[in-house]
């Protein structure tokens, strides 16, 4: 038995191509069942995320490159030219690739945490579906071990590496805990949605959403369990919030100094204003009002840049861990390959 991998990721394919290659859990189970019924395939695992779709198989004999690409195409909605851009790795090179994936070294953002869980979930889905064999079991268990080791023995996943995550990191520092914080989101685009995800993970449960397009505000608010409020935000809504985060595409500020001043006249509570828009969404005079803290995109850039540089340095240490585990697997593989 052998090992083979074919796949696409953020380095080889556009978002549109990755979308059409992506598989839900039901599709994966159907495809796994069909794969293990094939004469030359003894086991299979499919890893499908927003940034990659990869097919790992343990064949009795290696497929030809053309046949393997055709097999991958049959599982997706991709054209042949799109499948021709997919990467193929075999045996130890396939193992090395998976270990780097699970460690966050092959991610769009080096050191991302979510990919290790996605690798675990992909493996357990195939295992529970009786679609794996001893080689795939060993390979994926080694990958999970590698991902854990890299995160425990390096700092590759530490520090915010996007403006949105840096804003939430700052919020945690200011308030200590976000469990009881009221958050007003101004805008409903990608940056605001990403920030909302981070806020939710940090414990925020109380939301209001202010956006020029009410339907977009409602969509985001429904996902969060919050309320849609007026745009631009009123004194009442600004005064209600502990944290106000804004990222619209407006050409002039939508959070006015006067609005903030009037909202806080009868209150002495501390408020954090996070302006992630370019051009700015918040008037700069807000920072001069009592108990108010205003941060803009420029304030986060140095933090993000320093964290990215740190992760790149930690990646060198992580590669050494990966290399050792590849050697360990290779010894076992050569002894047990039929």
C-alpha positions as CSV (number, residue, x, y, z in Angstrom):
1,X,0.0,0.0,0.0
2,X,1.1,3.5,-0.7
3,X,0.2,7.2,0.1
4,X,-1.1,9.8,-2.3
5,X,-2.4,13.3,-1.9
6,X,-3.9,15.7,-4.4
7,X,-5.3,19.1,-3.5
8,X,-5.8,22.8,-4.0
9,X,-5.3,25.7,-1.5
10,X,-5.1,29.4,-1.2
11,X,-1.6,29.4,-2.8
12,X,-2.8,27.6,-6.0
13,X,-6.4,28.6,-6.5
14,X,-8.8,31.6,-6.4
15,X,-11.6,31.8,-3.9
16,X,-14.1,30.9,-6.6
17,X,-12.2,27.7,-7.4
18,X,-11.9,26.8,-3.8
19,X,-15.6,27.3,-3.3
20,X,-16.4,24.9,-6.1
21,X,-14.0,22.3,-4.7
22,X,-15.4,22.6,-1.2
23,X,-17.4,19.7,0.2
24,X,-19.8,19.5,3.1
25,X,-19.9,16.6,5.5
26,X,-22.6,14.7,3.6
27,X,-20.7,15.1,0.3
28,X,-17.5,13.9,2.0
29,X,-19.2,10.8,3.4
30,X,-20.7,9.9,0.0
31,X,-17.3,10.4,-1.7
32,X,-15.5,8.4,0.9
33,X,-17.9,5.5,0.5
34,X,-17.4,5.6,-3.3
35,X,-13.6,5.9,-3.0
36,X,-13.1,2.8,-0.8
37,X,-15.3,0.8,-3.1
38,X,-12.7,1.3,-5.9
39,X,-10.4,-1.6,-6.6
40,X,-7.1,0.3,-6.2
41,X,-8.0,2.3,-3.0
42,X,-7.7,0.8,0.5
43,X,-8.5,4.0,2.4
44,X,-9.3,7.7,2.0
45,X,-9.6,10.9,4.0
46,X,-10.9,14.2,2.6
47,X,-9.9,17.6,4.2
48,X,-12.1,20.4,3.0
49,X,-11.9,24.0,4.5
50,X,-12.4,27.5,3.2
51,X,-8.7,27.6,2.2
52,X,-8.1,24.0,0.9
53,X,-9.6,20.8,-0.4
54,X,-7.3,17.8,-0.2
55,X,-7.8,14.1,-1.0
56,X,-5.6,11.7,0.8
57,X,-5.7,8.1,-0.4
58,X,-3.9,4.8,0.4
59,X,-3.8,3.0,-3.0
60,X,-2.5,-0.5,-3.6
61,X,-0.5,1.0,-6.4
62,X,0.1,4.7,-7.3
63,X,-2.3,6.2,-9.8
64,X,-0.9,7.8,-12.8
65,X,-0.9,11.6,-12.5
66,X,-3.6,11.9,-15.2
67,X,-5.8,9.2,-13.5
68,X,-5.4,10.9,-10.1
69,X,-6.4,14.3,-11.4
70,X,-9.4,12.7,-13.1
71,X,-10.4,11.1,-9.8
72,X,-10.1,14.4,-8.0
73,X,-12.2,16.2,-10.6
74,X,-15.0,13.6,-10.3
75,X,-15.4,14.6,-6.6
76,X,-15.6,18.3,-7.2
77,X,-17.2,20.9,-9.5
78,X,-13.9,21.9,-11.1
79,X,-13.0,22.0,-14.8
80,X,-10.0,20.0,-16.0
81,X,-7.8,23.0,-16.4
82,X,-8.5,23.9,-12.8
83,X,-7.7,20.4,-11.6
84,X,-4.4,20.6,-13.6
85,X,-3.2,23.3,-11.2
86,X,-3.7,20.9,-8.2
87,X,-0.6,19.7,-6.4
88,X,0.2,16.0,-6.0
89,X,2.5,14.5,-3.3
90,X,3.3,10.8,-2.7
91,X,4.5,8.8,0.3
92,X,6.8,10.7,2.6
93,X,6.2,14.0,0.7
94,X,2.5,13.6,1.3
95,X,3.2,13.1,5.0
96,X,5.4,16.1,5.2
97,X,2.7,18.2,3.6
98,X,0.0,17.1,6.0
99,X,2.3,17.7,9.0
100,X,2.9,21.2,7.9
101,X,-0.8,21.8,7.3
102,X,-1.7,20.6,10.8
103,X,1.1,22.8,12.3
104,X,-0.2,25.9,10.7
105,X,2.9,26.3,8.5
106,X,0.9,25.9,5.3
107,X,-1.9,28.3,6.3
108,X,-2.7,31.6,4.7
109,X,-1.9,33.1,8.1
110,X,1.1,31.2,9.6
111,X,0.2,29.6,12.9
112,X,-3.6,29.7,12.7
113,X,-5.2,27.5,15.3
114,X,-8.3,26.4,13.6
115,X,-6.6,24.1,11.1
116,X,-5.5,21.5,13.7
117,X,-9.2,21.0,14.7
118,X,-10.1,20.8,11.0
119,X,-7.5,18.0,10.4
120,X,-8.8,16.2,13.5
121,X,-12.4,16.5,12.3
122,X,-11.5,15.2,8.8
123,X,-9.7,12.2,10.2
124,X,-12.4,11.3,12.7
125,X,-15.1,11.6,10.0
126,X,-13.2,9.1,7.8
127,X,-12.4,6.9,10.7
128,X,-16.0,6.7,11.9
129,X,-17.0,6.1,8.3
130,X,-14.6,3.1,8.2
131,X,-12.8,4.7,5.3
132,X,-9.2,4.6,6.7
133,X,-6.5,2.0,7.0
134,X,-3.5,1.5,9.2
135,X,-1.3,3.8,7.1
136,X,-3.8,6.7,7.0
137,X,-4.4,6.2,10.7
138,X,-0.8,6.5,11.5
139,X,-0.3,9.4,9.2
140,X,-3.1,11.5,10.6
141,X,-2.4,10.6,14.2
142,X,1.2,11.7,13.6
143,X,-0.1,15.0,12.0
144,X,-2.3,15.7,15.1
145,X,0.7,15.0,17.4
146,X,2.8,17.3,15.3
147,X,0.2,20.1,15.4
148,X,0.0,19.9,19.2
149,X,3.8,19.8,19.6
150,X,4.3,22.8,17.5
151,X,1.8,24.8,19.4
152,X,3.1,23.7,22.8
153,X,6.8,24.1,22.0
154,X,6.7,27.3,20.0
155,X,4.9,30.6,20.0
156,X,3.8,30.3,16.4
157,X,0.1,30.9,17.3
158,X,0.6,33.9,19.6
159,X,-0.2,37.5,18.9
160,X,-2.9,39.1,16.7
161,X,-2.1,39.1,13.0
162,X,-5.0,41.0,11.6
163,X,-6.4,44.4,12.5
164,X,-9.7,42.9,13.6
165,X,-8.0,40.4,15.9
166,X,-5.7,43.1,17.3
167,X,-8.7,45.2,18.1
168,X,-10.2,42.4,20.2
169,X,-6.9,41.7,21.9
170,X,-6.8,45.4,22.9
171,X,-10.4,45.2,24.1
172,X,-9.5,42.3,26.4
173,X,-6.6,44.2,27.8
174,X,-8.7,47.3,28.5
175,X,-11.7,45.5,30.1
176,X,-10.1,42.3,31.4
177,X,-13.2,40.3,30.5
178,X,-15.6,41.0,27.7
179,X,-18.4,38.8,29.1
180,X,-20.5,41.7,30.3
181,X,-19.6,44.2,27.6
182,X,-22.2,45.8,25.3
183,X,-20.8,46.1,21.7
184,X,-22.1,48.4,19.0
185,X,-21.0,47.5,15.5
186,X,-21.1,50.2,12.9
187,X,-21.0,48.6,9.4
188,X,-21.7,45.0,8.3
189,X,-18.8,44.3,5.9
190,X,-16.1,41.7,6.1
191,X,-14.0,43.5,8.7
192,X,-16.9,44.0,11.0
193,X,-18.1,40.4,10.6
194,X,-14.6,39.1,11.4
195,X,-14.4,41.3,14.4
196,X,-17.8,40.1,15.6
197,X,-16.6,36.5,15.3
198,X,-13.6,37.3,17.5
199,X,-15.8,39.2,20.0
200,X,-18.2,36.3,20.2
201,X,-15.3,33.9,20.9
202,X,-14.2,36.2,23.7
203,X,-17.5,36.1,25.4
204,X,-19.6,39.0,24.1
205,X,-23.3,38.3,24.0
206,X,-24.9,41.8,23.9
207,X,-24.9,43.4,20.5
208,X,-26.4,46.3,18.4
209,X,-25.7,46.7,14.7
210,X,-25.8,50.0,12.9
211,X,-25.5,49.9,9.1
212,X,-26.6,52.0,6.1
213,X,-28.2,49.0,4.4
214,X,-30.8,47.6,6.9
215,X,-30.9,44.2,5.3
216,X,-27.2,43.7,5.8
217,X,-27.5,44.9,9.4
218,X,-30.3,42.5,10.0
219,X,-28.3,39.6,8.5
220,X,-25.4,40.2,10.9
221,X,-27.6,41.0,13.8
222,X,-29.6,37.8,13.4
223,X,-26.4,35.7,13.4
224,X,-25.3,37.4,16.7
225,X,-28.7,37.5,18.4
226,X,-28.5,41.3,18.6
227,X,-30.6,44.3,17.5
228,X,-30.6,46.5,14.5
229,X,-30.4,50.3,15.3
230,X,-30.3,53.5,13.4
231,X,-27.5,54.6,11.1
232,X,-25.5,56.7,11.8
233,X,-25.7,55.5,15.5
234,X,-27.7,57.7,17.8
235,X,-26.7,59.1,21.2
236,X,-28.8,56.4,22.9
237,X,-27.0,53.5,21.2
238,X,-23.5,55.0,21.6
239,X,-24.2,55.6,25.3
240,X,-25.4,52.0,25.7
241,X,-22.2,50.5,24.4
242,X,-19.0,49.8,26.2
243,X,-17.2,49.1,22.9
244,X,-18.0,50.8,19.6
245,X,-16.3,49.3,16.6
246,X,-16.7,50.8,13.1
247,X,-15.6,49.8,9.6
248,X,-17.7,51.3,6.9
249,X,-16.9,52.6,3.4
250,X,-18.3,56.1,4.1
251,X,-16.3,59.1,2.9
252,X,-16.8,61.1,6.1
253,X,-17.0,60.1,9.8
254,X,-20.3,58.4,10.9
255,X,-19.5,58.5,14.7
256,X,-19.5,62.2,15.6
257,X,-17.7,63.8,18.6
258,X,-21.0,65.7,19.4
259,X,-22.9,62.4,19.5
260,X,-20.4,60.8,21.9
261,X,-20.3,63.9,24.1
262,X,-24.1,64.1,24.4
263,X,-24.3,60.3,25.1
264,X,-21.8,60.4,27.9
265,X,-22.9,63.6,29.7
266,X,-24.8,61.7,32.4
267,X,-22.4,58.8,32.5
268,X,-18.8,58.3,33.7
269,X,-18.3,54.9,32.3
270,X,-15.2,54.1,30.3
271,X,-15.8,53.5,26.5
272,X,-13.5,52.1,23.9
273,X,-13.8,53.3,20.3
274,X,-12.2,51.1,17.6
275,X,-12.1,52.8,14.2
276,X,-11.0,50.2,11.6
277,X,-12.1,52.2,8.6
278,X,-10.1,54.0,5.9
279,X,-10.9,56.9,5.6
280,X,-11.8,57.2,9.3
281,X,-15.3,56.6,10.6
282,X,-14.8,58.4,13.9
283,X,-14.0,62.0,14.6
284,X,-10.5,62.3,16.2
285,X,-11.8,64.7,18.9
286,X,-13.6,61.7,20.6
287,X,-10.3,60.7,22.2
288,X,-10.2,64.0,24.1
289,X,-13.5,63.4,25.8
290,X,-13.4,62.1,29.4
291,X,-13.1,58.3,29.9
292,X,-13.0,57.6,26.1
293,X,-10.2,55.7,24.3
294,X,-10.0,55.9,20.5
295,X,-7.8,53.7,18.4
296,X,-7.5,53.7,14.6
297,X,-6.0,51.3,12.0
298,X,-2.6,53.0,12.3
299,X,-2.5,52.2,16.0
300,X,-2.7,48.5,15.3
301,X,-0.3,48.3,12.3
302,X,2.9,48.1,14.4
303,X,1.4,45.4,16.7
304,X,0.3,43.3,13.7
305,X,3.6,43.7,11.9
306,X,5.6,42.7,15.0
307,X,3.4,39.6,15.6
308,X,3.8,38.5,12.0
309,X,7.5,38.8,12.2
310,X,7.5,36.8,15.4
311,X,5.5,34.0,13.9
312,X,7.8,33.8,10.9
313,X,10.7,33.3,13.4
314,X,8.8,30.7,15.3
315,X,8.1,28.9,12.0
316,X,11.8,28.0,11.8
317,X,11.6,26.2,15.1
318,X,8.3,24.5,14.0
319,X,10.0,23.2,10.9
320,X,12.5,21.3,13.0
321,X,9.7,19.6,14.9
322,X,8.0,18.7,11.7
323,X,11.3,17.3,10.2
324,X,11.8,15.0,13.2
325,X,8.3,13.6,13.0
326,X,8.6,13.0,9.3
327,X,11.8,10.9,10.0
328,X,9.9,9.0,12.7
329,X,7.0,8.3,10.3
330,X,9.3,7.3,7.4
331,X,11.0,4.6,9.5
332,X,7.6,3.1,10.4
333,X,6.4,3.5,6.9
334,X,9.3,1.7,5.3
335,X,9.0,-1.2,7.8
336,X,5.3,-1.6,7.3
337,X,4.7,-0.8,3.7
338,X,3.6,-3.9,1.7
